[in-house]
Amino acid sequence: METNTTTEVLDLVQAWAAAELAGDVDAYGPLFADDFQGIGPVGFVLDKDRWAQRHRGDVVNEEFEILEPHVRYYGDTALVEAIQRQKTMARGKDASASFRVLVVLVRQGEGWVIANVQLSGPLIGPGESAPWLKEKRGE
């Protein structure tokens, strides 16, 4: 794909990150497709309105950034895989971490919109165990 298209796609991803950082509920309207779905790091699925409403008291971001984005294209669909790093309070608890994020964008008219965001993580270092893994107990 041409450089201008990649710039448009990455600019839209950065606009989403800026809306997340600011907690700007109104900014999501033009960024997201009408049938947007967001999948959080523990598996919850939210539509466009519910994703935005997280910022009405439940989620406060002090830092929110997208790092190391890689873009792939499939016709009128762009996949952006990156690392999302946040310093966040969610429901009064520290939810600061880094996650692997996949942002799916689709061409709509002359521009792009975000159709899906999926987070996985939090990321752990090589050799570390995931916090949900439990030791097998002997019988």
N, C-alpha and C positions, 0 to 999 in steps of 0.2 A: 504494500500500500504506500501511497505517497506520503511524504513528510507532513504536509498540511493536514491530512486526515489523522495521523498519529498525534499531532499537536492538538487538534480539536478533541480527540478522545481523552488525552491526558489532562487537558485543561478542564474538561467536564469532571473527571475524577478528582482533580484538585478543588474544584468548586464544591463537590460533595464533601470533601474533607474540611473545607472552610465552614460549610454549614454545620457539620458535626462539631467542630471546635467552638463555634459561636452559639450553638444550640438554637440556630435560626430556623424555627419550624416553618416559616413561610417560604424559605428558600427551596424546599424540597419540591414544590409544585412543578416548576419548569425543568427540574433536573431528572425527575423520575417518570417512567412510563406510568400510565394510569393503572396498569395491572402489576406494578412493581411488587416484588416480594423480597424481603430481607431475612436471612437466616443467621441468627446470632451464634456465638461460639459454643453455646451449650444446647443448640438445636431448636430454639424457639423460632417460629415463623411469623413475621409481621407484614401486613400490607402497607401501602404507602402512607396512609393516615396514621396508623399505629406506630410505624417507624418514627415518624416526625414527632408524635406525641410523647415519646420517651423523654423529650427535652422539657416537658412541662412538669419538672420537679423530680423525676426519677434518675436522670442522667445529667451530670455536669462534667464537662471536659475542660481540663486545664491545659492539656496538650493533646493534639490529635494530628498525626501525619502519616502520609503514604510514602513508603520508601521502596526503592529498587523495582519500579514497575516494569513489567514485560508485557507487550501487546502482541496478540495474535488475531488474525482476521479470518472470518468464514463468511464470505459474501457481505451481507449488510449487518453482520454481528461482529463485535470486537470483544475479546476476552482480555481483561487486564488482571494479571496475577501479580501480587505485591506483598509487602509486609506493612501492616498497619500497626503503628505504635501509639499508645494512648496513656495519658495520666488522667484518670477518671474516677469519679465517685458515682456509684450506682446504688440507689436506695440506701444511701448513707454509709455504704461500704466501699473500701478502696478496691477498684476494679482495674487498676493500672496494670498493663501487660502489653506484649506484642503478639500479634496474631497473623496468620497467613490469611489473605483476603483474595477473593475472586470477585471482580466486578464485571458483569455482563452488560454491554451496551448494544443498543440496536439503532440502526439508522431510521429516523422518522422524518419524512420530508427531506429538507436540506441539511438537517442537523442530527444530533445523537441524543438519546436519553438512556438513563440507567434502568434496566429491566430487572436486575437481580444483584444483590450483594450477599456473599456467603463468607462467613468468618469461620476459621478453625484455629484451635489453639486453646490456651496460650502456648506459644512456642517454648520449647525447652531445649537445653543444650545437649550436645552429643553425650551419650552415656547416662543421662539423667532419666529417671523413671517418671512417667506421667502420674500426676497426683491421684488419679482414680484407680491405678493398678494396685492390687492388694497382694500381699504375700500369701502363697498357698500354705495353709496350715497342715501339718502332719496329722495323720489319724491315730 
